[in-house]
Amino acid sequence: MLNSNVLSIESHTHDGLHVTDLAKEAGVTPATIRYYSRTGLLHAQRDPNNDYRYFSPADISRVQFIRKAQELGLKIADIKSIFESVEEGKAPCSKVETLVRKRLEAITRQIEELRATRDRIAGAIVEWEENGDLCDEEARFCPLIEKLNCEH
């Protein structure tokens, strides 16, 4: 019977993790790891023997940080900016707070826009119900939309 620790160590090369190993350790899919690599959030090394990508064990916490930042609504560019600050030796917390506050403002605006859209949709449905079957009327495109009394 193989010890799972032995299997885990054997799947790592150059003190690094293959894509699938990093994904498993970080709780994401291999596709996520590849995406983070393409976007520049992760930097893989290449094995000169087989050209496989491998990652540092420290990338486990980096991936977990990325996921938490995304849960706060931060975009890839925002997360890159945070990493750049850290690499420059700057404390990123004030930047993070600013980014999160801006994201909250954007989401609040989106919610307001969605509520207005919901109200227009509900109003259209009520109008259609009150006016009966408009589909029989002649229209260039669709009488349900063309006959609406929409206000912008």
Order of alpha helices (4+ residues) and beta strands (2+ residues): alpha-beta-alpha-alpha-beta-beta-alpha-alpha-alpha-alpha
